[in-house]
Amino acid sequence: MSPQDAEQDAEHDDAGGDWTVLIVEDGDEYLDNLRLTVPGPRYLQAHDGQRALSLLQQEVVSLVYLDMRFDRIERAQLLGDHTATMAKHNGNGERAWRFLANNQGLYILHALAEAGHAQLPTILAYDFSREQRRFDHLSARHDRLTWVPDAITPDEIRDRMRRLCGR
């Protein structure tokens, strides 16, 4: 396991019990912030969709905390069909890459469902407040999906994580 994708553990608190959160992001911001503000769960991290799928084969995960944008990873690590996406963007390869990176969380969410993890509680780090129809469409296929905006308090995140995990 590379240092980038190394397992990240946080201390368990008395209220948290033994539960594991898989954070899928292209940086370390969510991991760093959650470890500081939401003590209790054990945290694992993956920097791309393939690594997330690999960890889900090896570990029992209670919740996925999923970033939407993956603009800091190599293009080869992005899930999705670049050629098909390029066709939808008038043959513009750069625009297709941006689309895949900006919506990578949705591609990862789809891959998790295809791999049998559709019922795994998932928090998508994206503000759907102005895109309710888009979120309704997603949640119709992923009934244990919720989202968090950038402007959210640690208490709200902690409550949302615990509620999704039945804690």
MDTraj code that builds the backbone (N, CA, C; nanometers):
import mdtraj as md
import numpy as np

residues = "MET SER PRO GLN ASP ALA GLU GLN ASP ALA GLU HIS ASP ASP ALA GLY GLY ASP TRP THR VAL LEU ILE VAL GLU ASP GLY ASP GLU TYR LEU ASP ASN LEU ARG LEU THR VAL PRO GLY PRO ARG TYR LEU GLN ALA HIS ASP GLY GLN ARG ALA LEU SER LEU LEU GLN GLN GLU VAL VAL SER LEU VAL TYR LEU ASP MET ARG PHE ASP ARG ILE GLU ARG ALA GLN LEU LEU GLY ASP HIS THR ALA THR MET ALA LYS HIS ASN GLY ASN GLY GLU ARG ALA TRP ARG PHE LEU ALA ASN ASN GLN GLY LEU TYR ILE LEU HIS ALA LEU ALA GLU ALA GLY HIS ALA GLN LEU PRO THR ILE LEU ALA TYR ASP PHE SER ARG GLU GLN ARG ARG PHE ASP HIS LEU SER ALA ARG HIS ASP ARG LEU THR TRP VAL PRO ASP ALA ILE THR PRO ASP GLU ILE ARG ASP ARG MET ARG ARG LEU CYS GLY ARG".split()
xyz = np.array([
    [0.0851, -0.1180, 0.0000],
    [0.0000, 0.0000, 0.0000],
    [0.0891, 0.1236, 0.0000],
    [0.0596, 0.2165, -0.0896],
    [0.1417, 0.3366, -0.0983],
    [0.1125, 0.4304, 0.0177],
    [0.2073, 0.5199, 0.0511],
    [0.1824, 0.6155, 0.1580],
    [0.0605, 0.7022, 0.1298],
    [0.0335, 0.7343, 0.0026],
    [-0.0822, 0.8169, -0.0303],
    [-0.2129, 0.7490, 0.0061],
    [-0.2194, 0.6186, -0.0128],
    [-0.3422, 0.5464, 0.0141],
    [-0.3350, 0.4661, 0.1425],
    [-0.2410, 0.5006, 0.2273],
    [-0.2260, 0.4272, 0.3524],
    [-0.3502, 0.4428, 0.4387],
    [-0.3778, 0.3409, 0.5144],
    [-0.4900, 0.3455, 0.6063],
    [-0.4653, 0.4545, 0.7084],
    [-0.5667, 0.5343, 0.7319],
    [-0.5584, 0.6426, 0.8285],
    [-0.6540, 0.6085, 0.9420],
    [-0.6026, 0.5924, 1.0620],
    [-0.6861, 0.5601, 1.1763],
    [-0.7029, 0.6801, 1.2671],
    [-0.8228, 0.6945, 1.3201],
    [-0.8503, 0.7941, 1.4233],
    [-0.8851, 0.7190, 1.5503],
    [-0.8725, 0.7865, 1.6614],
    [-0.9082, 0.7253, 1.7887],
    [-1.0585, 0.6999, 1.7933],
    [-1.0984, 0.5936, 1.8604],
    [-1.2400, 0.5662, 1.8802],
    [-1.2845, 0.6414, 2.0046],
    [-1.4034, 0.7061, 1.9967],
    [-1.4580, 0.7654, 2.1176],
    [-1.5632, 0.6705, 2.1741],
    [-1.6052, 0.6938, 2.2954],
    [-1.6988, 0.6031, 2.3606],
    [-1.8326, 0.5956, 2.2879],
    [-1.8775, 0.7089, 2.2330],
    [-2.0063, 0.7117, 2.1652],
    [-1.9984, 0.6495, 2.0263],
    [-1.8815, 0.6498, 1.9651],
    [-1.8690, 0.6066, 1.8267],
    [-1.8685, 0.4568, 1.8080],
    [-1.8065, 0.3835, 1.8985],
    [-1.7952, 0.2405, 1.8801],
    [-1.7032, 0.2084, 1.7644],
    [-1.7136, 0.0876, 1.7147],
    [-1.6286, 0.0450, 1.6041],
    [-1.7010, 0.0634, 1.4717],
    [-1.6673, 0.1686, 1.4025],
    [-1.7209, 0.1920, 1.2690],
    [-1.6136, 0.2561, 1.1843],
    [-1.6223, 0.2326, 1.0553],
    [-1.5177, 0.2747, 0.9635],
    [-1.5765, 0.3625, 0.8532],
    [-1.5082, 0.4729, 0.8277],
    [-1.5475, 0.5657, 0.7222],
    [-1.4389, 0.5633, 0.6150],
    [-1.4786, 0.5384, 0.4919],
    [-1.3881, 0.5450, 0.3777],
    [-1.4035, 0.6821, 0.3132],
    [-1.2966, 0.7595, 0.3130],
    [-1.2967, 0.8908, 0.2503],
    [-1.2313, 0.8760, 0.1131],
    [-1.3055, 0.9158, 0.0103],
    [-1.2547, 0.9086, -0.1260],
    [-1.2409, 1.0521, -0.1758],
    [-1.1173, 1.0970, -0.1908],
    [-1.0879, 1.2345, -0.2311],
    [-0.9528, 1.2380, -0.3002],
    [-0.9289, 1.3446, -0.3753],
    [-0.8021, 1.3545, -0.4478],
    [-0.6955, 1.4288, -0.3692],
    [-0.7277, 1.4772, -0.2528],
    [-0.6316, 1.5448, -0.1652],
    [-0.6351, 1.4811, -0.0280],
    [-0.6145, 1.5612, 0.0737],
    [-0.6211, 1.5108, 0.2111],
    [-0.7092, 1.5972, 0.3004],
    [-0.7773, 1.6960, 0.2440],
    [-0.8518, 1.7928, 0.3235],
    [-0.9639, 1.7293, 0.4052],
    [-1.0441, 1.6434, 0.3427],
    [-1.1556, 1.5820, 0.4161],
    [-1.1040, 1.4914, 0.5263],
    [-1.0020, 1.4134, 0.4968],
    [-0.9444, 1.3270, 0.5992],
    [-0.8936, 1.4102, 0.7165],
    [-0.8147, 1.5121, 0.6878],
    [-0.7595, 1.5960, 0.7951],
    [-0.8698, 1.6614, 0.8771],
    [-0.9691, 1.7183, 0.8102],
    [-1.0770, 1.7868, 0.8815],
    [-1.1650, 1.6913, 0.9611],
    [-1.1999, 1.5782, 0.9033],
    [-1.2853, 1.4839, 0.9746],
    [-1.2145, 1.4230, 1.0951],
    [-1.0870, 1.3929, 1.0809],
    [-1.0130, 1.3375, 1.1952],
    [-1.0116, 1.4358, 1.3113],
    [-1.0045, 1.5662, 1.2809],
    [-1.0021, 1.6685, 1.3861],
    [-1.1397, 1.6969, 1.4442],
    [-1.2403, 1.6994, 1.3586],
    [-1.3713, 1.7470, 1.4030],
    [-1.4729, 1.6374, 1.4310],
    [-1.4503, 1.5174, 1.3804],
    [-1.5435, 1.4068, 1.4022],
    [-1.4659, 1.2862, 1.4540],
    [-1.4246, 1.2908, 1.5815],
    [-1.3547, 1.1758, 1.6372],
    [-1.4510, 1.0583, 1.6551],
    [-1.3957, 0.9409, 1.6538],
    [-1.4779, 0.8230, 1.6771],
    [-1.4539, 0.7137, 1.5769],
    [-1.4856, 0.7382, 1.4499],
    [-1.4672, 0.6293, 1.3549],
    [-1.3209, 0.6065, 1.3199],
    [-1.2964, 0.4923, 1.2637],
    [-1.1677, 0.4624, 1.2015],
    [-1.1792, 0.5144, 1.0593],
    [-1.0797, 0.5864, 1.0124],
    [-1.0831, 0.6447, 0.8791],
    [-0.9882, 0.5713, 0.7853],
    [-1.0382, 0.5418, 0.6666],
    [-0.9580, 0.4904, 0.5566],
    [-0.9654, 0.5937, 0.4454],
    [-0.8668, 0.5948, 0.3582],
    [-0.8662, 0.6926, 0.2510],
    [-0.8234, 0.6286, 0.1196],
    [-0.8910, 0.6722, 0.0131],
    [-0.8525, 0.6357, -0.1234],
    [-0.8509, 0.7633, -0.2049],
    [-0.7521, 0.7748, -0.2932],
    [-0.7409, 0.8942, -0.3768],
    [-0.8029, 0.8779, -0.5150],
    [-0.8640, 0.7621, -0.5423],
    [-0.9319, 0.7421, -0.6702],
    [-1.0321, 0.6282, -0.6572],
    [-1.1154, 0.6138, -0.7576],
    [-1.2216, 0.5151, -0.7537],
    [-1.1739, 0.3715, -0.7482],
    [-1.0695, 0.3384, -0.8239],
    [-1.0182, 0.2012, -0.8222],
    [-0.9672, 0.1624, -0.6841],
    [-0.8970, 0.2545, -0.6192],
    [-0.8462, 0.2260, -0.4845],
    [-0.9621, 0.2115, -0.3861],
    [-1.0663, 0.2913, -0.4024],
    [-1.1841, 0.2791, -0.3166],
    [-1.2471, 0.1403, -0.3308],
    [-1.2615, 0.0952, -0.4553],
    [-1.3177, -0.0379, -0.4784],
    [-1.2303, -0.1467, -0.4169],
    [-1.0996, -0.1311, -0.4281],
    [-1.0063, -0.2272, -0.3699],
    [-1.0205, -0.2316, -0.2173],
    [-1.0273, -0.1153, -0.1546],
    [-1.0429, -0.1114, -0.0084],
    [-1.1749, -0.1734, 0.0357],
    [-1.2798, -0.1527, -0.0425],
    [-1.4100, -0.2110, -0.0069],
    [-1.4099, -0.3630, -0.0172],
    [-1.3190, -0.4192, -0.0953],
    [-1.3055, -0.5656, -0.1003],
    [-1.2311, -0.6179, 0.0217],
    [-1.1475, -0.5336, 0.0824],
    [-1.0621, -0.5762, 0.1936],
    [-1.1166, -0.5401, 0.3311],
    [-1.2004, -0.4379, 0.3390],
    [-1.2422, -0.3810, 0.4663],
    [-1.3941, -0.3764, 0.4793],
    [-1.4418, -0.3821, 0.6023],
    [-1.5827, -0.3584, 0.6307],
    [-1.5970, -0.2092, 0.6564],
    [-1.6724, -0.1432, 0.5717],
    [-1.6871, 0.0021, 0.5773],
    [-1.8312, 0.0353, 0.6145],
    [-1.8474, 0.1294, 0.7064],
    [-1.9794, 0.1709, 0.7520],
    [-2.0366, 0.2847, 0.6694],
    [-1.9487, 0.3681, 0.6123],
    [-1.9913, 0.4893, 0.5442],
    [-1.8835, 0.5327, 0.4461],
    [-1.9249, 0.5876, 0.3318],
    [-1.8318, 0.6469, 0.2361],
    [-1.8542, 0.7980, 0.2376],
    [-1.7453, 0.8722, 0.2495],
    [-1.7475, 1.0184, 0.2390],
    [-1.6767, 1.0505, 0.1086],
    [-1.7520, 1.0965, 0.0098],
    [-1.7060, 1.1027, -0.1287],
    [-1.6994, 1.2460, -0.1802],
    [-1.5839, 1.2844, -0.2280],
    [-1.5655, 1.4141, -0.2919],
    [-1.6252, 1.4083, -0.4316],
    [-1.6671, 1.5233, -0.4836],
    [-1.7220, 1.5281, -0.6190],
    [-1.6128, 1.5531, -0.7231],
    [-1.5262, 1.6501, -0.6988],
    [-1.4239, 1.6900, -0.7963],
    [-1.2915, 1.6198, -0.7694],
    [-1.2329, 1.5676, -0.8754],
    [-1.1018, 1.5014, -0.8679],
    [-1.0119, 1.5634, -0.9738],
    [-0.9723, 1.6869, -0.9513],
    [-0.8911, 1.7568, -1.0502],
    [-0.7419, 1.7529, -1.0191],
    [-0.7025, 1.6757, -0.9152],
    [-0.5610, 1.6679, -0.8791],
    [-0.5034, 1.5280, -0.8963],
    [-0.5739, 1.4405, -0.9657],
    [-0.5193, 1.3071, -0.9910],
    [-0.4887, 1.2948, -1.1399],
    [-0.4087, 1.1961, -1.1732],
    [-0.3735, 1.1705, -1.3129],
    [-0.4995, 1.1324, -1.3913],
    [-0.5067, 1.1774, -1.5129],
    [-0.6229, 1.1483, -1.5968],
    [-0.6486, 0.9985, -1.6099],
    [-0.5423, 0.9203, -1.6127],
    [-0.5565, 0.7757, -1.6267],
    [-0.6302, 0.7133, -1.5082],
    [-0.6325, 0.7813, -1.3958],
    [-0.6999, 0.7294, -1.2765],
    [-0.8487, 0.7638, -1.2729],
    [-0.8933, 0.8515, -1.3602],
    [-1.0345, 0.8900, -1.3622],
    [-1.1203, 0.7767, -1.4162],
    [-1.2308, 0.7506, -1.3493],
    [-1.3273, 0.6550, -1.4006],
    [-1.4124, 0.7244, -1.5057],
    [-1.4638, 0.6472, -1.5990],
    [-1.5478, 0.7023, -1.7039],
    [-1.4813, 0.6868, -1.8397],
    [-1.5621, 0.6915, -1.9418],
    [-1.5167, 0.6716, -2.0787],
    [-1.4877, 0.8079, -2.1419],
    [-1.3596, 0.8397, -2.1572],
    [-1.3214, 0.9690, -2.2131],
    [-1.3708, 0.9850, -2.3562],
    [-1.3614, 0.8812, -2.4359],
    [-1.4036, 0.8894, -2.5759],
    [-1.5530, 0.9198, -2.5851],
    [-1.6346, 0.8497, -2.5081],
    [-1.7793, 0.8744, -2.5097],
    [-1.8111, 1.0142, -2.4564],
    [-1.7400, 1.0560, -2.3542],
    [-1.7619, 1.1894, -2.2979],
    [-1.7199, 1.2963, -2.3977],
    [-1.6120, 1.2719, -2.4686],
    [-1.5656, 1.3665, -2.5698],
    [-1.6714, 1.3820, -2.6801],
    [-1.7339, 1.2725, -2.7190],
    [-1.8385, 1.2785, -2.8214],
    [-1.9547, 1.3658, -2.7743],
    [-1.9848, 1.3626, -2.6454],
    [-2.0934, 1.4447, -2.5904],
    [-2.0540, 1.5920, -2.5782],
    [-1.9248, 1.6200, -2.5911],
    [-1.8746, 1.7569, -2.5803],
    [-1.8136, 1.8042, -2.7129],
    [-1.8798, 1.7681, -2.8231],
    [-1.8423, 1.8142, -2.9580],
    [-1.6974, 1.7837, -2.9942],
    [-1.6465, 1.6694, -2.9465],
    [-1.5116, 1.6291, -2.9818],
    [-1.4017, 1.7018, -2.9068],
    [-1.4370, 1.7807, -2.8086],
    [-1.3398, 1.8591, -2.7324],
    [-1.2816, 1.7725, -2.6197],
    [-1.1593, 1.7232, -2.6413],
    [-1.0959, 1.6333, -2.5444],
    [-1.0704, 1.6972, -2.4099],
    [-1.0241, 1.8208, -2.4084],
    [-0.9975, 1.8890, -2.2811],
    [-1.1246, 1.9102, -2.2017],
    [-1.2299, 1.9477, -2.2700],
    [-1.3587, 1.9678, -2.2021],
    [-1.4095, 1.8354, -2.1437],
    [-1.3887, 1.7274, -2.2164],
    [-1.4296, 1.5952, -2.1684],
    [-1.3520, 1.5570, -2.0428],
    [-1.2199, 1.5823, -2.0420],
    [-1.1402, 1.5526, -1.9223],
    [-1.1897, 1.6340, -1.8030],
    [-1.2178, 1.7633, -1.8256],
    [-1.2696, 1.8489, -1.7171],
    [-1.4019, 1.7961, -1.6648],
    [-1.4890, 1.7525, -1.7558],
    [-1.6179, 1.6975, -1.7154],
    [-1.5981, 1.5734, -1.6280],
    [-1.5114, 1.4833, -1.6716],
    [-1.4856, 1.3620, -1.5929],
    [-1.4292, 1.3967, -1.4552],
    [-1.3355, 1.4912, -1.4496],
    [-1.2759, 1.5304, -1.3210],
    [-1.3778, 1.6000, -1.2321],
    [-1.4565, 1.6914, -1.2884],
    [-1.5526, 1.7678, -1.2089],
    [-1.6696, 1.6853, -1.1585],
    [-1.6975, 1.5737, -1.2246],
    [-1.8094, 1.4869, -1.1864],
    [-1.7628, 1.3483, -1.1427],
    [-1.6351, 1.3350, -1.1106],
    [-1.5778, 1.2046, -1.0785],
    [-1.6491, 1.1365, -0.9628],
    [-1.6956, 1.2136, -0.8666],
    [-1.7699, 1.1541, -0.7549],
    [-1.8897, 1.0734, -0.8019],
    [-1.9562, 1.1193, -0.9057],
    [-2.0716, 1.0465, -0.9597],
    [-2.0296, 0.9186, -1.0303],
    [-1.9163, 0.9241, -1.0990],
    [-1.8636, 0.8030, -1.1625],
    [-1.8230, 0.7009, -1.0569],
    [-1.7633, 0.7480, -0.9494],
    [-1.7242, 0.6575, -0.8408],
    [-1.8485, 0.6001, -0.7742],
    [-1.9478, 0.6843, -0.7490],
    [-2.0736, 0.6376, -0.6893],
    [-2.1345, 0.5263, -0.7750],
    [-2.1359, 0.5456, -0.9059],
    [-2.1885, 0.4438, -0.9972],
    [-2.1057, 0.3154, -0.9897],
    [-1.9736, 0.3290, -0.9874],
    [-1.8865, 0.2105, -0.9799],
    [-1.9080, 0.1352, -0.8489],
    [-1.9286, 0.2072, -0.7397],
    [-1.9552, 0.1412, -0.6111],
    [-2.0847, 0.0612, -0.6189],
    [-2.1872, 0.1204, -0.6784],
    [-2.3150, 0.0504, -0.6928],
    [-2.3002, -0.0729, -0.7814],
    [-2.2285, -0.0583, -0.8921],
    [-2.2071, -0.1705, -0.9840],
    [-2.1301, -0.2843, -0.9163],
    [-2.0453, -0.2508, -0.8197],
    [-1.9664, -0.3524, -0.7486],
    [-2.0421, -0.4105, -0.6289],
    [-2.1689, -0.3751, -0.6145],
    [-2.2503, -0.4334, -0.5077],
    [-2.2574, -0.3519, -0.3802],
    [-2.2179, -0.2268, -0.3854],
    [-2.2180, -0.1423, -0.2659],
    [-2.3239, -0.0327, -0.2719],
    [-2.4327, -0.0578, -0.3434],
    [-2.5379, 0.0441, -0.3600],
    [-2.6035, 0.0810, -0.2278],
    [-2.6068, -0.0094, -0.1326],
    [-2.6730, 0.0176, -0.0046],
    [-2.5797, 0.0765, 0.1006],
    [-2.4551, 0.0980, 0.0641],
    [-2.3589, 0.1556, 0.1577],
    [-2.3898, 0.3037, 0.1767],
    [-2.4130, 0.3492, 0.3011],
    [-2.4401, 0.4909, 0.3226],
    [-2.3264, 0.5763, 0.2673],
    [-2.3633, 0.6813, 0.1935],
    [-2.2649, 0.7659, 0.1275],
    [-2.3004, 0.9125, 0.1452],
    [-2.2000, 0.9909, 0.1813],
    [-2.2134, 1.1362, 0.1861],
    [-2.1319, 1.1921, 0.0704],
    [-2.1979, 1.2653, -0.0168],
    [-2.1314, 1.3281, -0.1295],
    [-2.1025, 1.4735, -0.0933],
    [-1.9759, 1.5110, -0.0987],
    [-1.9343, 1.6465, -0.0644],
    [-1.9578, 1.7372, -0.1847],
    [-2.0807, 1.7854, -0.1948],
    [-2.1204, 1.8714, -0.3057],
    [-2.2496, 1.9417, -0.2645],
    [-2.2622, 2.0670, -0.2982],
    [-2.3795, 2.1444, -0.2603],
    [-2.4884, 2.1312, -0.3669],
    [-2.5898, 2.0509, -0.3369],
    [-2.7017, 2.0296, -0.4274],
    [-2.8174, 2.1244, -0.3980],
    [-2.7982, 2.2250, -0.3147],
    [-2.9098, 2.3122, -0.2747],
    [-2.9755, 2.3808, -0.3939],
    [-2.9026, 2.4045, -0.4994],
    [-2.9599, 2.4660, -0.6196],
    [-2.9847, 2.3639, -0.7307],
    [-2.9646, 2.2380, -0.6982],
    [-2.9820, 2.1316, -0.7983],
    [-3.0641, 2.0169, -0.7387],
    [-3.1777, 2.0500, -0.6805],
    [-3.2586, 1.9496, -0.6120],
    [-3.3030, 1.8367, -0.7050],
    [-3.3411, 1.8693, -0.8273],
    [-3.3832, 1.7650, -0.9210],
    [-3.2686, 1.6684, -0.9497],
    [-3.1486, 1.7220, -0.9626],
    [-3.0310, 1.6372, -0.9868],
    [-3.0099, 1.5422, -0.8699],
    [-3.0192, 1.5952, -0.7469],
    [-3.0014, 1.5091, -0.6301],
    [-3.1157, 1.4075, -0.6190],
    [-3.2392, 1.4498, -0.6463],
    [-3.3519, 1.3568, -0.6414],
    [-3.3302, 1.2400, -0.7368],
    [-3.2780, 1.2696, -0.8548],
    [-3.2488, 1.1650, -0.9530],
    [-3.1445, 1.0670, -0.8978],
    [-3.0381, 1.1216, -0.8377],
    [-2.9335, 1.0362, -0.7803],
    [-2.9860, 0.9534, -0.6633],
    [-3.0599, 1.0176, -0.5749],
    [-3.1064, 0.9470, -0.4550],
    [-3.2130, 0.8425, -0.4869],
    [-3.2785, 0.8541, -0.6026],
    [-3.3729, 0.7496, -0.6443],
    [-3.2991, 0.6190, -0.6711],
    [-3.1730, 0.6294, -0.7144],
    [-3.0915, 0.5102, -0.7420],
    [-3.0040, 0.4710, -0.6237],
    [-2.9789, 0.5648, -0.5351],
    [-2.8911, 0.5421, -0.4192],
    [-2.9645, 0.5937, -0.2954],
    [-3.0496, 0.5084, -0.2390],
    [-3.1384, 0.5557, -0.1324],
    [-3.0677, 0.5878, -0.0004],
    [-2.9423, 0.5526, 0.0131],
    [-2.8675, 0.5856, 0.1358],
    [-2.7631, 0.6928, 0.1065],
    [-2.7974, 0.7829, 0.0142],
    [-2.7101, 0.8913, -0.0276],
    [-2.7588, 1.0227, 0.0326],
    [-2.6657, 1.1017, 0.0819],
    [-2.6951, 1.2380, 0.1224],
    [-2.5790, 1.3253, 0.0782],
    [-2.5892, 1.4528, 0.1004],
    [-2.4847, 1.5453, 0.0579],
    [-2.4585, 1.6454, 0.1683],
    [-2.3407, 1.7068, 0.1594],
    [-2.3047, 1.8145, 0.2519],
    [-2.2471, 1.9300, 0.1706],
    [-2.2881, 2.0518, 0.2048],
    [-2.2294, 2.1684, 0.1392],
    [-2.0942, 2.2002, 0.2009],
    [-2.0218, 2.2919, 0.1405],
    [-1.8938, 2.3349, 0.1976],
    [-1.9134, 2.4039, 0.3316],
    [-2.0207, 2.4817, 0.3444],
    [-2.0470, 2.5554, 0.4686],
    [-2.1349, 2.4713, 0.5603],
    [-2.0708, 2.3858, 0.6370],
    [-2.1415, 2.2989, 0.7304],
    [-2.0568, 2.2884, 0.8566],
    [-2.1218, 2.2808, 0.9697],
    [-2.0479, 2.2744, 1.0958],
    [-2.0032, 2.1311, 1.1240],
    [-1.8993, 2.1170, 1.2041],
    [-1.8570, 1.9817, 1.2430],
    [-1.9685, 1.9035, 1.3114],
    [-2.0496, 1.9692, 1.3938],
    [-2.1602, 1.8996, 1.4599],
    [-2.2607, 1.8455, 1.3592],
    [-2.2881, 1.9246, 1.2549],
    [-2.3816, 1.8795, 1.1524],
    [-2.3256, 1.7606, 1.0747],
    [-2.1977, 1.7642, 1.0441],
    [-2.1351, 1.6507, 0.9753],
    [-2.1393, 1.5267, 1.0636],
    [-2.0992, 1.5419, 1.1885],
    [-2.0985, 1.4290, 1.2821],
    [-2.2384, 1.3689, 1.2943],
    [-2.3420, 1.4554, 1.3099],
    [-2.4790, 1.4064, 1.3227],
    [-2.5243, 1.3329, 1.1967],
    [-2.4897, 1.3864, 1.0819],
    [-2.5279, 1.3239, 0.9562],
    [-2.4600, 1.1883, 0.9398],
    [-2.3308, 1.1822, 0.9733],
    [-2.2577, 1.0550, 0.9640],
    [-2.3186, 0.9520, 1.0575],
    [-2.3448, 0.9897, 1.1807],
    [-2.4008, 0.8943, 1.2771],
    [-2.5403, 0.8503, 1.2388],
    [-2.6215, 0.9437, 1.1910],
    [-2.7583, 0.9095, 1.1514],
    [-2.7566, 0.8091, 1.0362],
    [-2.6716, 0.8322, 0.9371],
    [-2.6631, 0.7393, 0.8234],
    [-2.6182, 0.6003, 0.8664],
    [-2.5332, 0.5953, 0.9677],
    [-2.4813, 0.4667, 1.0150],
    [-2.5674, 0.4062, 1.1251],
    [-2.6759, 0.4719, 1.1602],
    [-2.7645, 0.4194, 1.2641],
    [-2.7039, 0.4268, 1.4030],
    [-2.6266, 0.5317, 1.4298],
    [-2.5612, 0.5479, 1.5592],
    [-2.6228, 0.6612, 1.6370],
])
top = md.Topology()
chain = top.add_chain()
for i, resn in enumerate(residues, 1):
    res = top.add_residue(resn, chain, resSeq=i)
    for name in ("N", "CA", "C"):
        top.add_atom(name, md.element.get_by_symbol(name[0]), res)
traj = md.Trajectory(xyz[None], top)
